[in-house]
Every structure is written in structure tokens, then in C-alpha cells.
């Protein structure tokens, strides 16, 4: 089993904490900073509805594809090196978007920065496990809060900044913000090189190889964690795309009020994003937290089905609490693995599968609405995807690790 790196000084831990915090703080700005300024961009670059739609579907697709690739990248070049490259690529992508002369370059810059985010999404949990094995719950809670902040701040800043200083400066600002994550990871990377060099000179014994993590897809632990993540992802992407229209059509409110309720939906999940990881590390069976998440989904959707115009804020708040399954899945990545290599493998599989399922949410809800002419079938679909997490909760009740599932099935002890 791989040994954790030594962090002998307070300075070393503070440096690594800063690196993790700044990485988390930049993992949603690429998504949240672009859509608010499409109008300004359209004055300089031809943006068709199809083009905007492609940019809108790019985040979950990139997160899925590059999330699946991230564990192999981390094993190939090292965790610290992979995160450093991702942070640099994220910065470059923001800056490329800011100077884009046409749609092709805008798309290329978006793809570059979102690919880097996909890698960062997956490698953040194993970084927490590797450098702070004694603070997994606290660091996961902090990371969840920073991810929410990373998604919430750009929409508040980008539109006013673009209106006064231009969209190019606005997008460039997020590139310079991303640059703050590069510097501490350079320092971490240099320290890791020194530690590896010292270990090589000291002729330290070879560490035990981890189990064959390429077979993660055979693990019940992996599928259970991925199902929890996919349930949250599908519901969140579907609701962010369609909740305002659902409320306008069923609750009889205007689009302004519907937008305010969408903000409520987003904000509702912030407290539980902090609370869930702290609870999960103290529970013998963290899978029990799946059940309140499913209950919140059902309360919100049943309310919207039966009484959408009554206590609409309550149904929206309940639906917004359902995605507590997201921070739960993230903390499970570290609670159900023994090594940071295992954490990277489980993180890549969980997020790769989860974001793939999540990317279909807006499309399937839209198709069902078009076919049925109403919102009953779409709301039943998102309810069913919420309930789909229950079998995963049952499976997670077993105290089993990913490495247990992937260990050689022989009588020889490892």
C-alpha cells in the first residue's frame, strides 16, 4: 500500500491546504462565468442557438470523459503533477476564451478549461485523502462549500463586469483567478520531487502495488457510489435546465419569480453540502444519508405535482435539498477506499458514470415534456431517478472497501 507523503512541518500542511482550497475555488468558474455574458459575446462572435446549446452541454460531457481518464493520468504522471497540469490548463483555457476571435476558438478554450476541470474534479478527493487523511470530513465539507461558492459568485460578477469593461476582460479575470491555484501546486510539486529524490537516495523499499484498479467497474462499491452521484447529477442538471419553465407553467408565476426560486433551489443545498461530510465520517453506515436525500426529492416533486401553486417555495427548497447526495458521494469516495490510488480510481469511475447520466437529464426531461405536453411525466422521471439511489444505500450498508472488491480472489493473504 502506498505510503502517504510526509508533511513534517506546519508550513507544509498550510501550503497543501492552500493548494487544495484554491483548486476547489476554481472548479466551477469555467461553467458559471460564460452563460451570463452570451449576449455580450454575441455582439462580437456569431452565436447560434445550436452553438450556445453545444457550449451548454459541454461541461457534463467533459466532466464525464476526462473524469474517466483522470485516474490513469494521475497514475501515469503522479497525483501532484496531474493536478498542477490541470490547474495550468484551466488557466490557459480561460485566457484563450477571452481572446477568441470566433466560435471555434471560443469552443476550443472552453473544451480545454472544462477538460482540466474534469481532471481536477476527480483528483481533488484523492488529494484530500493523501495529504489530510486525518481531516477527510472537514476538508470534504470545505471543498463542497468552495465548489458551491465557485458556482454562485461568477453569475453575480460576470454580467456587470462584462457590461462595463467588456466580456473579454470578464473572461480574462477568471483566468487570473485560476492562476492563483497554479502557484501553490508548483510549490507542492517541487516539495514532492524533493521527497521522492530523498526516498530514492535512501534506498527505501518498494511500496506494495495497489490492486488492479483498472477493473473498478467490477466493484459493487464503485457502482453503489456512482449510482448515488448519478442520481444527484441527473436531478440537478434537469432542474437547473427546466425548473423555471416548470414553475411558470404549473404554478402560474412569472419568469422573474421562477428565476428567484431557481436561486433558492441552488442555495438550499449549501448548508447540507457542509453538514453531510461531517456527519458521514462519524457514522458507521454513511449510506443511511441516502434516504433523507431521496425523501427530499420525493417531497419536492410530489408537491410540484399535486399543489404547485401552494407553498411553491417549500417544494423548491425540498427538491434543492435532495442533491445532498452529491457531497455524500464525494465523501464516500474517500470513506470506501484505503489508498489515494484507490480514491482516484473510485473518483474517476463515480464521476465519469455520474456526469454521463447527468448530461442526459435536461434532454430526457425536455423530450418527455414535448411528447406528453405537460410536466407530469418529467417530474415522475426525476422522482424515479431519485428513488434509484435506494438500492445503492442498501449495498453501501456493507462495510466494504473498493480494494476488497478488486483484491485477487485467492486464499493468499496480501
C-alpha positions as CSV (number, residue, x, y, z in Angstrom):
1,X,0.0,0.0,0.0
2,X,1.4,3.4,-1.0
3,X,2.7,5.5,1.9
4,X,1.3,8.9,2.4
5,X,3.8,11.7,1.9
6,X,5.4,13.1,4.9
7,X,4.3,16.6,5.9
8,X,6.7,17.2,8.8
9,X,6.0,20.9,9.3
10,X,3.0,23.2,9.8
11,X,4.2,25.2,6.8
12,X,3.9,22.1,4.6
13,X,0.4,21.4,5.7
14,X,-0.7,25.0,5.3
15,X,0.8,25.1,1.8
16,X,-1.0,22.0,0.8
17,X,-4.2,23.3,2.3
18,X,-3.9,26.5,0.3
19,X,-3.4,24.4,-2.9
20,X,-6.5,22.3,-2.3
21,X,-8.6,25.3,-1.3
22,X,-7.6,27.3,-4.4
23,X,-8.2,24.3,-6.7
24,X,-11.7,23.8,-5.3
25,X,-12.5,27.5,-5.6
26,X,-11.8,27.4,-9.4
27,X,-13.6,24.1,-10.3
28,X,-16.9,25.8,-11.3
29,X,-16.0,29.2,-12.6
30,X,-15.5,28.0,-16.2
31,X,-19.1,26.9,-16.2
32,X,-20.7,29.7,-14.3
33,X,-18.9,32.6,-15.9
34,X,-19.8,32.0,-19.6
35,X,-23.6,31.8,-19.9
36,X,-24.3,35.2,-18.2
37,X,-22.3,37.0,-20.9
38,X,-23.6,35.2,-24.0
39,X,-25.4,38.4,-25.0
40,X,-22.2,40.5,-25.0
41,X,-20.2,37.7,-26.7
42,X,-22.9,37.5,-29.4
43,X,-22.2,41.2,-30.4
44,X,-18.7,40.2,-31.5
45,X,-18.9,36.5,-32.3
46,X,-21.7,34.7,-34.2
47,X,-23.5,32.6,-31.6
48,X,-26.4,30.5,-32.9
49,X,-28.9,28.7,-30.7
50,X,-27.2,25.4,-31.6
51,X,-23.8,26.8,-30.7
52,X,-25.0,28.0,-27.3
53,X,-26.6,24.6,-26.8
54,X,-23.3,22.9,-27.5
55,X,-21.5,25.1,-25.1
56,X,-24.2,24.3,-22.5
57,X,-23.8,20.5,-22.8
58,X,-20.0,20.7,-22.9
59,X,-19.5,20.8,-19.1
60,X,-21.1,17.4,-18.1
61,X,-19.7,15.7,-21.2
62,X,-16.2,17.0,-20.5
63,X,-16.5,16.1,-16.8
64,X,-17.6,12.6,-17.7
65,X,-15.0,11.9,-20.4
66,X,-12.0,13.5,-18.6
67,X,-13.2,12.2,-15.3
68,X,-12.8,8.7,-16.5
69,X,-9.4,9.5,-17.9
70,X,-8.1,11.3,-14.8
71,X,-7.1,8.2,-12.7
72,X,-4.9,6.9,-15.5
73,X,-3.4,10.4,-15.9
74,X,-2.7,10.6,-12.2
75,X,-1.1,7.1,-12.1
76,X,1.0,7.9,-15.2
77,X,2.5,11.2,-14.1
78,X,1.7,11.4,-10.4
79,X,-1.1,13.0,-8.5
80,X,0.6,16.3,-7.8
81,X,1.9,16.6,-11.4
82,X,-1.6,15.9,-12.8
83,X,-3.3,18.5,-10.6
84,X,-0.6,21.1,-11.5
85,X,-1.1,20.4,-15.2
86,X,-4.8,20.6,-14.8
87,X,-4.6,24.0,-13.0
88,X,-2.3,25.4,-15.7
89,X,-4.6,24.1,-18.4
90,X,-7.6,25.6,-16.7
91,X,-5.9,29.0,-16.6
92,X,-4.9,28.7,-20.3
93,X,-8.5,27.8,-21.3
94,X,-10.0,30.8,-19.6
95,X,-7.5,33.1,-21.3
96,X,-8.0,31.5,-24.7
97,X,-11.7,32.2,-24.4
98,X,-11.1,35.8,-23.5
99,X,-9.2,36.4,-26.8
100,X,-11.4,34.2,-29.0
101,X,-11.9,35.8,-32.5
102,X,-14.6,33.3,-33.5
103,X,-16.8,30.5,-32.2
104,X,-14.2,27.8,-33.0
105,X,-11.6,29.3,-30.6
106,X,-14.2,30.0,-28.0
107,X,-15.2,26.3,-28.2
108,X,-11.6,25.2,-28.0
109,X,-10.8,27.4,-25.0
110,X,-14.0,26.1,-23.3
111,X,-13.1,22.5,-24.0
112,X,-9.5,23.0,-22.7
113,X,-10.6,24.6,-19.4
114,X,-13.5,22.1,-18.9
115,X,-11.3,19.1,-19.6
116,X,-8.9,20.4,-16.9
117,X,-11.9,20.9,-14.5
118,X,-12.9,17.3,-15.2
119,X,-9.4,16.1,-14.1
120,X,-9.5,18.4,-11.1
121,X,-12.9,17.2,-10.0
122,X,-11.7,13.6,-9.9
123,X,-8.3,14.2,-8.3
124,X,-9.4,16.6,-5.6
125,X,-10.8,13.8,-3.3
126,X,-7.6,11.7,-3.5
127,X,-5.6,14.8,-2.9
128,X,-7.6,15.3,0.3
129,X,-7.1,11.6,1.3
130,X,-3.3,11.7,0.5
131,X,-2.4,14.9,2.3
132,X,-5.0,15.1,5.0
133,X,-6.0,11.6,5.9
134,X,-6.8,12.8,9.4
135,X,-9.2,15.6,8.2
136,X,-11.1,14.0,5.4
137,X,-14.6,15.1,6.7
138,X,-13.5,18.6,7.4
139,X,-11.7,19.1,4.1
140,X,-14.5,17.5,2.1
141,X,-17.0,19.8,3.8
142,X,-14.8,22.8,3.0
143,X,-14.3,21.7,-0.6
144,X,-18.1,21.3,-1.1
145,X,-18.7,24.8,0.2
146,X,-16.0,26.2,-2.1
147,X,-17.5,24.4,-5.1
148,X,-20.8,26.0,-4.3
149,X,-19.1,29.4,-4.0
150,X,-17.3,28.8,-7.2
151,X,-20.6,28.3,-9.0
152,X,-22.5,31.1,-7.2
153,X,-20.1,34.0,-7.5
154,X,-19.4,34.3,-11.3
155,X,-23.1,34.9,-12.3
156,X,-23.2,37.8,-9.8
157,X,-19.9,39.3,-11.1
158,X,-19.7,38.4,-14.8
159,X,-22.7,40.3,-16.2
160,X,-22.0,43.7,-14.5
161,X,-18.2,43.4,-15.3
162,X,-18.9,42.5,-19.0
163,X,-21.4,45.4,-19.3
164,X,-18.9,47.9,-18.0
165,X,-15.5,46.5,-19.2
166,X,-16.3,44.1,-21.9
167,X,-16.8,40.3,-22.0
168,X,-13.1,39.7,-22.9
169,X,-11.9,41.3,-19.7
170,X,-14.5,39.4,-17.7
171,X,-13.4,36.0,-19.0
172,X,-9.7,37.0,-18.6
173,X,-10.4,37.8,-14.9
174,X,-11.4,34.2,-14.3
175,X,-8.2,33.1,-15.9
176,X,-6.2,35.2,-13.5
177,X,-8.3,33.8,-10.6
178,X,-7.4,30.3,-11.8
179,X,-3.8,31.3,-11.9
180,X,-3.9,31.5,-8.1
181,X,-4.3,27.7,-8.0
182,X,-1.2,27.2,-10.1
183,X,1.4,28.8,-7.7
184,X,0.8,26.6,-4.6
185,X,0.6,23.5,-6.7
186,X,4.0,24.3,-8.2
187,X,5.3,24.5,-4.6
188,X,3.7,21.2,-3.7
189,X,5.1,19.6,-6.8
190,X,8.6,20.8,-6.0
191,X,8.4,19.5,-2.4
192,X,7.1,16.1,-3.7
193,X,10.1,15.9,-6.1
194,X,12.4,16.5,-3.2
195,X,10.7,13.9,-1.1
196,X,10.9,11.3,-3.9
197,X,14.5,12.1,-4.5
198,X,15.4,11.7,-0.8
199,X,13.5,8.4,-0.7
200,X,15.4,7.2,-3.8
201,X,18.8,8.1,-2.3
202,X,17.8,6.4,0.9
203,X,17.0,3.2,-0.9
204,X,13.6,3.0,0.6
205,X,11.9,-0.3,0.0
206,X,9.4,-0.6,-2.8
207,X,5.9,0.1,-1.7
208,X,3.3,-2.6,-2.2
209,X,1.4,-2.3,-5.5
210,X,-2.3,-1.4,-5.2
211,X,-4.8,-3.8,-6.5
212,X,-5.6,-3.7,-10.3
213,X,-7.7,-0.6,-10.2
214,X,-8.4,-0.7,-13.9
215,X,-11.1,-3.2,-13.0
216,X,-13.1,-0.7,-10.9
217,X,-16.2,-1.3,-13.0
218,X,-16.4,-4.8,-11.4
219,X,-16.8,-3.4,-7.9
220,X,-20.2,-3.2,-6.1
221,X,-18.7,-0.4,-4.0
222,X,-17.9,1.6,-7.2
223,X,-21.4,1.0,-8.7
224,X,-23.1,2.0,-5.5
225,X,-21.2,5.2,-5.1
226,X,-21.6,6.0,-8.8
227,X,-25.4,5.5,-8.5
228,X,-25.6,7.9,-5.7
229,X,-23.7,10.5,-7.7
230,X,-25.7,9.8,-10.9
231,X,-29.0,10.3,-9.0
232,X,-27.9,13.7,-7.7
233,X,-26.4,14.7,-11.0
234,X,-29.4,13.8,-13.2
235,X,-31.8,15.7,-10.9
236,X,-29.6,18.8,-10.6
237,X,-28.9,19.2,-14.3
238,X,-32.5,18.6,-15.2
239,X,-33.8,21.1,-12.6
240,X,-31.3,23.8,-13.5
241,X,-32.4,23.5,-17.1
242,X,-36.2,23.2,-16.6
243,X,-37.3,24.2,-13.1
244,X,-38.1,27.9,-14.1
245,X,-40.3,26.7,-17.0
246,X,-42.0,24.1,-14.9
247,X,-42.9,26.7,-12.3
248,X,-44.1,29.2,-14.9
249,X,-46.4,26.5,-16.5
250,X,-47.7,24.8,-13.3
251,X,-47.5,27.4,-10.5
252,X,-48.7,30.3,-12.6
253,X,-45.8,32.6,-11.7
254,X,-43.7,34.9,-14.0
255,X,-40.2,34.2,-15.2
256,X,-38.7,36.6,-12.7
257,X,-40.2,34.8,-9.7
258,X,-39.2,31.5,-11.3
259,X,-35.6,32.7,-11.6
260,X,-35.6,33.7,-7.9
261,X,-36.9,30.2,-7.0
262,X,-34.2,28.6,-9.0
263,X,-31.7,30.6,-6.9
264,X,-33.5,29.2,-3.8
265,X,-33.1,25.7,-5.2
266,X,-29.4,26.3,-5.6
267,X,-28.9,27.9,-2.2
268,X,-30.9,25.3,-0.3
269,X,-28.2,22.7,-0.9
270,X,-25.4,24.8,0.5
271,X,-25.8,24.0,4.3
272,X,-26.2,20.3,3.7
273,X,-23.1,20.3,1.4
274,X,-21.1,21.3,4.5
275,X,-23.0,19.2,7.0
276,X,-23.2,15.8,5.2
277,X,-19.4,15.1,5.0
278,X,-19.1,16.0,8.7
279,X,-21.9,13.6,9.6
280,X,-20.7,10.8,7.2
281,X,-17.2,10.5,8.8
282,X,-18.9,9.9,12.2
283,X,-21.4,7.2,11.0
284,X,-20.8,3.5,10.8
285,X,-23.1,3.4,7.8
286,X,-22.9,6.6,5.8
287,X,-25.2,5.1,3.3
288,X,-28.1,5.9,5.6
289,X,-27.8,9.5,4.5
290,X,-29.1,8.5,1.1
291,X,-32.6,8.1,2.5
292,X,-33.2,11.7,3.6
293,X,-31.9,12.8,0.1
294,X,-34.4,10.6,-1.6
295,X,-37.2,11.8,0.8
296,X,-36.4,15.4,0.0
297,X,-36.6,14.7,-3.8
298,X,-39.9,13.0,-3.4
299,X,-41.4,15.7,-1.2
300,X,-40.4,18.4,-3.6
301,X,-41.6,16.6,-6.8
302,X,-44.8,15.3,-5.3
303,X,-45.6,18.9,-4.1
304,X,-45.0,20.3,-7.5
305,X,-47.2,17.6,-9.0
306,X,-50.1,17.9,-6.6
307,X,-50.1,21.5,-5.4
308,X,-47.6,23.5,-7.4
309,X,-49.2,26.9,-6.7
310,X,-49.3,26.3,-2.9
311,X,-46.2,26.7,-0.8
312,X,-44.1,26.6,-4.0
313,X,-41.1,27.8,-2.1
314,X,-41.3,24.7,0.2
315,X,-41.4,22.2,-2.7
316,X,-38.4,24.0,-4.4
317,X,-36.5,24.0,-1.2
318,X,-37.1,20.3,-0.6
319,X,-36.1,19.5,-4.2
320,X,-32.9,21.6,-3.6
321,X,-32.0,19.6,-0.5
322,X,-32.2,16.3,-2.5
323,X,-28.8,16.9,-4.0
324,X,-27.2,16.3,-0.6
325,X,-26.4,13.0,-2.4
326,X,-23.5,14.9,-4.2
327,X,-21.4,15.7,-1.2
328,X,-22.3,12.3,0.2
329,X,-20.9,10.6,-2.9
330,X,-17.7,12.7,-2.8
331,X,-17.1,11.8,0.9
332,X,-17.8,8.1,0.1
333,X,-15.0,8.1,-2.4
334,X,-12.6,8.5,0.5
335,X,-14.5,6.6,3.1
336,X,-14.7,3.5,0.9
337,X,-11.1,3.3,-0.2
338,X,-7.8,2.6,1.7
339,X,-5.3,4.4,-0.5
340,X,-5.2,7.6,-2.5
341,X,-4.7,5.4,-5.6
342,X,-8.0,3.7,-4.8
343,X,-9.6,7.0,-4.1
344,X,-8.5,8.3,-7.6
345,X,-9.9,5.2,-9.3
346,X,-13.2,5.3,-7.4
347,X,-13.5,9.1,-8.0
348,X,-12.9,8.7,-11.8
349,X,-15.5,5.9,-12.1
350,X,-18.1,7.6,-9.9
351,X,-17.8,11.0,-11.6
352,X,-17.4,9.6,-15.1
353,X,-20.6,7.5,-14.8
354,X,-22.4,10.1,-12.7
355,X,-21.8,13.0,-15.1
356,X,-22.7,10.8,-18.1
357,X,-26.1,10.1,-16.6
358,X,-26.4,13.7,-15.5
359,X,-25.8,15.0,-19.0
360,X,-28.9,13.2,-20.2
361,X,-31.2,14.8,-17.7
362,X,-32.1,18.0,-19.5
363,X,-32.6,16.2,-22.8
364,X,-34.8,13.4,-21.4
365,X,-36.9,15.8,-19.4
366,X,-37.3,18.0,-22.5
367,X,-38.3,15.1,-24.7
368,X,-40.9,13.8,-22.2
369,X,-42.4,17.3,-21.9
370,X,-42.6,17.6,-25.7
371,X,-44.2,14.2,-26.1
372,X,-46.6,14.5,-23.3
373,X,-47.4,18.2,-23.5
374,X,-47.1,18.5,-19.7
375,X,-44.8,18.2,-16.7
376,X,-46.3,15.1,-15.0
377,X,-44.1,12.5,-16.8
378,X,-40.9,14.6,-16.5
379,X,-41.5,15.0,-12.7
380,X,-42.2,11.3,-12.4
381,X,-38.9,10.6,-14.2
382,X,-36.8,12.8,-11.9
383,X,-38.6,11.2,-9.0
384,X,-37.7,7.7,-10.3
385,X,-34.0,8.7,-10.6
386,X,-34.1,9.9,-7.0
387,X,-35.6,6.6,-5.8
388,X,-32.9,4.8,-7.9
389,X,-30.4,5.7,-5.1
390,X,-32.1,3.4,-2.6
391,X,-30.6,0.1,-3.8
392,X,-27.2,1.8,-3.6
393,X,-27.9,2.8,0.0
394,X,-28.7,-0.9,0.8
395,X,-25.5,-2.0,-0.8
396,X,-23.4,0.6,1.0
397,X,-24.6,-0.7,4.3
398,X,-21.9,-3.4,3.9
399,X,-18.6,-2.3,5.5
400,X,-16.6,-3.0,2.3
401,X,-13.8,-1.1,0.6
402,X,-13.0,-0.7,-3.1
403,X,-9.7,-2.5,-2.7
404,X,-11.6,-5.5,-1.1
405,X,-13.7,-5.9,-4.3
406,X,-10.6,-5.7,-6.5
407,X,-8.2,-7.9,-4.5
408,X,-7.2,-11.2,-6.0
409,X,-9.8,-13.9,-5.1
410,X,-7.3,-16.4,-3.6
411,X,-6.5,-17.8,-0.2
412,X,-3.2,-16.0,-0.2
413,X,-3.2,-13.1,2.2
414,X,-2.0,-9.8,0.8
